Amino acid sequence: MAVLKAAGVTAVGRYIGWDSVPGFSSIGKNLTTAEAAQLHGAGIAAFLAFEYATDATAQGAAQGTKDGQLAAKQLAALGAPPGMGVYFAVDFDIPDYAPALPDTAVNARAKLGPVAHYFDAIRALKPAYQVGGYGGYYAVKRLFDAGLITLGWQTIAWSGGQRDHRAQLYQTGGTTLAGGADVNVHETTAPDFGQWPRPAVPAPSPAAAVTFGVCPAGGQHDTSTSGSYEMTIGNGSQGGWRWCHRCKGLVHNG
C-alpha cells in the first residue's frame, strides 16, 4: 500500500469471477474482503473486472446469466455497495460478426454477435450493480452504441489508436512502480467510474434542479448517474444533454 500511495495511486482495478470457485482453477486473483479493507483504509478505491476465461463473453446468453449471477453473489460476500460497477471483460480481439453491415450504432448489436447476447442476459437479471464492459475500441464502442453498458473501460490493445470518449476508464499501458510492483496504468476524468467506495453525490441546489420531462418508460427520466453531453447540431453545438438509464435515450433540459 505504501508503494501505491507514494506513486499517487487513487484507485486500483481488481478482479471477481470464477477464480477460486470450487471446481475452477485458482491463481488467487480475486479481491478479498481483507484486501478491500486495506485499500479503503489507505484511501484507495477499487474498481472491478469480471474475468476468468478471456473469451467468456463470446459464449453468449447462457454464460452471461451465470457470470451475472456470480458477480452479484461475490459483491454481496464482499459487502460491496449497490451502484458500483462490474466491467465484464471482452479480453480478446473481437471480430466483426456482421462485416457486410455499415459500422453504425443501429448495427452495433449485429456486429457484437454472441457478445450482445451475453450482455443482454446480464442486464435481464436487473442487477444492483452497474453493468460495464472492458475491451478494445470496437468492443467498447459497440457495447455503448447498443445500449448494453453504462460503464466502459477501454484498453489500448485492439484499439488501433482510436478512443471512445464515452469510456470512463482508459488503460494506457504498463509500468513498474518502486518496489518492483508491475502495474497497468489507467486514467479517468469521470467522477463516477463504478468505484468502491462510491463517490459522494452533492445535493443539487434548488436553482440547479432541472426537469427532463416524462420518460417513455414511465415516470420521470432518470439521469442521476449521467454525465453532461454536448451535441453538434448543424453548424453549432448544444450542451445540457443527459442519458436516461430508464428509456436509454438522450434528453435535454431545455
C-alpha positions as CSV (number, residue, x, y, z in Angstrom):
1,M,0.0,0.0,0.0
2,A,2.8,2.4,0.8
3,V,4.2,1.9,-2.7
4,L,0.9,2.7,-4.3
5,K,0.3,5.8,-2.1
6,A,3.8,7.1,-2.8
7,A,3.1,6.8,-6.6
8,G,-0.1,8.8,-6.2
9,V,-2.4,5.9,-7.0
10,T,-6.0,6.8,-6.0
11,A,-7.8,3.6,-7.3
12,V,-6.9,0.1,-8.4
13,G,-8.6,-2.4,-10.6
14,R,-9.2,-5.8,-9.1
15,Y,-11.0,-9.0,-10.1
16,I,-14.0,-11.1,-9.3
17,G,-15.0,-14.2,-11.2
18,W,-14.7,-17.9,-11.3
19,D,-11.2,-17.9,-9.9
20,S,-11.2,-19.8,-6.5
21,V,-14.8,-21.1,-7.0
22,P,-14.8,-24.8,-6.2
23,G,-14.3,-26.8,-9.4
24,F,-12.3,-24.0,-11.1
25,S,-8.6,-23.5,-11.1
26,S,-7.3,-20.6,-9.0
27,I,-4.4,-18.2,-9.1
28,G,-5.8,-16.2,-6.2
29,K,-6.5,-13.1,-8.2
30,N,-10.0,-12.2,-6.8
31,L,-10.5,-9.3,-4.5
32,T,-10.9,-10.3,-0.8
33,T,-12.7,-8.5,2.0
34,A,-9.3,-8.1,3.7
35,E,-7.7,-6.5,0.7
36,A,-10.7,-4.2,0.2
37,A,-10.4,-3.1,3.8
38,Q,-6.7,-2.4,3.3
39,L,-7.2,-0.4,0.2
40,H,-10.0,1.7,1.7
41,G,-8.0,2.2,4.9
42,A,-5.2,3.7,2.7
43,G,-7.7,5.9,0.9
44,I,-7.5,3.9,-2.3
45,A,-10.7,3.0,-4.2
46,A,-11.3,-0.3,-6.0
47,F,-13.0,-0.9,-9.4
48,L,-13.8,-4.4,-10.5
49,A,-13.4,-6.5,-13.7
50,F,-15.2,-9.8,-14.0
51,E,-13.0,-12.2,-15.9
52,Y,-12.0,-15.9,-15.9
53,A,-11.9,-17.2,-19.5
54,T,-10.8,-14.4,-21.7
55,D,-13.5,-15.2,-24.3
56,A,-16.4,-15.9,-22.0
57,T,-18.4,-13.1,-23.5
58,A,-18.4,-14.8,-26.8
59,Q,-20.2,-17.8,-25.3
60,G,-23.5,-15.9,-25.3
61,A,-26.5,-15.7,-23.1
62,A,-26.1,-18.8,-21.0
63,Q,-22.7,-17.8,-19.9
64,G,-23.9,-14.2,-19.3
65,T,-26.6,-15.4,-16.9
66,K,-24.1,-17.5,-14.9
67,D,-21.5,-14.7,-14.8
68,G,-24.0,-12.1,-13.9
69,Q,-25.4,-14.1,-11.1
70,L,-21.9,-15.0,-9.7
71,A,-21.0,-11.3,-9.8
72,A,-24.0,-10.4,-7.7
73,K,-23.1,-13.2,-5.2
74,Q,-19.5,-12.2,-4.9
75,L,-20.3,-8.5,-4.5
76,A,-22.7,-9.4,-1.7
77,A,-20.0,-11.5,0.0
78,L,-17.5,-8.6,-0.2
79,G,-20.0,-6.2,1.3
80,A,-19.8,-4.0,-1.8
81,P,-22.3,-1.2,-2.1
82,P,-25.1,-1.2,-4.7
83,G,-24.5,1.0,-7.7
84,M,-20.8,0.1,-8.1
85,G,-19.6,-1.1,-11.4
86,V,-18.6,-4.5,-12.7
87,Y,-16.7,-4.5,-16.0
88,F,-17.3,-7.8,-17.8
89,A,-14.2,-8.4,-19.9
90,V,-14.1,-8.8,-23.7
91,D,-10.4,-9.7,-23.3
92,F,-9.7,-10.6,-27.0
93,D,-9.7,-9.0,-30.4
94,I,-13.4,-9.2,-31.0
95,P,-14.3,-10.0,-34.6
96,D,-17.0,-8.1,-36.6
97,Y,-19.8,-10.6,-36.6
98,A,-21.7,-8.7,-39.4
99,P,-18.9,-7.3,-41.6
100,A,-21.3,-6.6,-44.5
101,L,-23.2,-4.1,-42.5
102,P,-22.1,-0.4,-42.1
103,D,-20.4,0.3,-38.8
104,T,-23.3,2.4,-37.4
105,A,-25.0,2.4,-34.0
106,V,-28.1,0.7,-35.4
107,N,-25.9,-2.2,-36.4
108,A,-23.9,-2.4,-33.2
109,R,-25.8,-5.4,-31.8
110,A,-25.4,-7.4,-35.0
111,K,-21.7,-6.7,-35.1
112,L,-21.3,-7.8,-31.5
113,G,-22.9,-11.2,-32.3
114,P,-23.0,-13.5,-29.2
115,V,-21.3,-10.8,-27.1
116,A,-24.5,-8.8,-27.3
117,H,-26.5,-11.9,-26.1
118,Y,-24.1,-12.2,-23.2
119,F,-24.7,-8.7,-22.0
120,D,-28.4,-9.0,-22.7
121,A,-28.5,-11.9,-20.2
122,I,-26.7,-9.9,-17.5
123,R,-29.0,-6.9,-17.9
124,A,-32.1,-9.2,-17.8
125,L,-31.0,-10.0,-14.2
126,K,-31.6,-6.4,-13.3
127,P,-28.6,-6.4,-11.1
128,A,-27.9,-3.9,-8.3
129,Y,-24.5,-3.2,-9.9
130,Q,-23.8,-1.1,-12.9
131,V,-23.0,-3.2,-16.0
132,G,-19.8,-2.2,-17.6
133,G,-17.6,-3.6,-20.4
134,Y,-13.9,-3.9,-20.8
135,G,-12.1,-4.3,-24.1
136,G,-10.6,-2.7,-27.2
137,Y,-12.1,0.2,-29.1
138,Y,-14.7,-1.7,-31.1
139,A,-15.9,-3.8,-28.2
140,V,-16.4,-0.8,-26.0
141,K,-17.8,1.4,-28.8
142,R,-20.4,-1.2,-29.9
143,L,-21.5,-2.0,-26.4
144,F,-22.2,1.7,-25.8
145,D,-23.9,2.1,-29.2
146,A,-26.1,-0.9,-28.5
147,G,-27.1,0.5,-25.0
148,L,-25.7,-2.6,-23.3
149,I,-23.4,-0.9,-20.8
150,T,-23.3,2.3,-18.7
151,L,-19.6,2.0,-17.9
152,G,-16.7,1.5,-20.3
153,W,-13.1,0.5,-19.7
154,Q,-11.1,0.7,-22.9
155,T,-7.7,-0.9,-23.3
156,I,-5.0,0.4,-25.6
157,A,-4.9,-3.1,-27.1
158,W,-7.0,-3.9,-30.2
159,S,-7.8,-0.2,-30.5
160,G,-5.6,0.9,-33.3
161,G,-5.0,4.3,-31.7
162,Q,-8.8,5.0,-31.6
163,R,-10.5,6.0,-28.4
164,D,-14.2,6.1,-27.4
165,H,-14.6,9.1,-25.1
166,R,-17.7,7.7,-23.5
167,A,-15.4,5.2,-21.7
168,Q,-14.9,6.2,-18.1
169,L,-11.5,4.3,-17.9
170,Y,-8.7,4.1,-20.4
171,Q,-5.8,1.6,-19.9
172,T,-2.7,3.3,-21.3
173,G,-0.1,0.6,-20.8
174,G,2.2,-0.9,-18.2
175,T,4.8,0.4,-15.9
176,T,6.9,-0.6,-12.9
177,L,6.5,1.2,-9.6
178,A,9.2,1.5,-6.9
179,G,9.4,-1.8,-5.1
180,G,9.0,-3.9,-8.2
181,A,5.2,-3.7,-8.5
182,D,4.3,-4.3,-12.1
183,V,1.1,-2.5,-12.9
184,N,-1.1,-1.3,-15.8
185,V,-1.7,2.4,-15.8
186,H,-5.2,3.8,-16.2
187,E,-6.6,7.2,-16.4
188,T,-10.0,8.7,-15.9
189,T,-11.6,12.1,-15.6
190,A,-15.0,10.7,-14.7
191,P,-16.1,11.3,-11.1
192,D,-18.0,8.0,-11.2
193,F,-16.3,5.1,-12.8
194,G,-18.1,2.5,-10.7
195,Q,-15.6,2.6,-7.9
196,W,-15.9,1.5,-4.3
197,P,-16.3,3.5,-2.1
198,R,-19.0,5.2,-4.1
199,P,-18.3,8.9,-4.8
200,A,-20.2,11.4,-2.8
201,V,-23.1,12.9,-4.8
202,P,-23.7,16.6,-3.8
203,A,-27.3,17.6,-3.4
204,P,-28.3,20.0,-6.2
205,S,-29.3,23.5,-5.2
206,P,-32.9,24.4,-5.9
207,A,-31.7,26.7,-8.7
208,A,-29.8,24.0,-10.3
209,A,-32.7,21.5,-10.3
210,V,-34.0,20.7,-13.8
211,T,-36.8,18.6,-15.2
212,F,-36.3,16.5,-18.2
213,G,-40.0,15.7,-18.8
214,V,-41.9,12.4,-18.9
215,C,-40.0,9.2,-19.7
216,P,-41.5,6.8,-22.2
217,A,-40.6,4.0,-19.7
218,G,-42.9,5.7,-17.2
219,G,-42.5,8.5,-14.7
220,Q,-39.6,11.0,-14.9
221,H,-36.3,10.4,-16.8
222,D,-33.5,9.0,-14.6
223,T,-30.3,10.9,-15.4
224,S,-28.9,10.6,-11.9
225,T,-25.6,9.0,-12.9
226,S,-25.2,10.5,-16.4
227,G,-22.5,12.9,-17.5
228,S,-23.4,16.0,-19.4
229,Y,-23.1,15.7,-23.2
230,E,-22.8,18.2,-26.0
231,M,-24.3,17.5,-29.3
232,T,-23.4,19.0,-32.7
233,I,-26.5,20.4,-34.4
234,G,-26.0,21.9,-37.8
235,N,-23.0,24.3,-37.6
236,G,-23.3,24.7,-33.8
237,S,-23.4,22.7,-30.7
238,Q,-25.8,22.4,-27.7
239,G,-24.8,21.3,-24.2
240,G,-27.0,20.0,-21.4
241,W,-27.9,16.6,-22.9
242,R,-28.0,13.7,-20.5
243,W,-28.5,9.9,-20.7
244,C,-31.7,8.4,-19.2
245,H,-31.0,5.0,-17.8
246,R,-34.7,4.0,-17.9
247,C,-35.5,4.6,-21.6
248,K,-31.9,4.5,-22.9
249,G,-32.3,7.8,-24.7
250,L,-30.7,11.3,-24.6
251,V,-32.8,14.0,-23.0
252,H,-32.3,17.8,-22.8
253,N,-33.2,20.1,-20.0
254,G,-34.3,22.9,-22.4
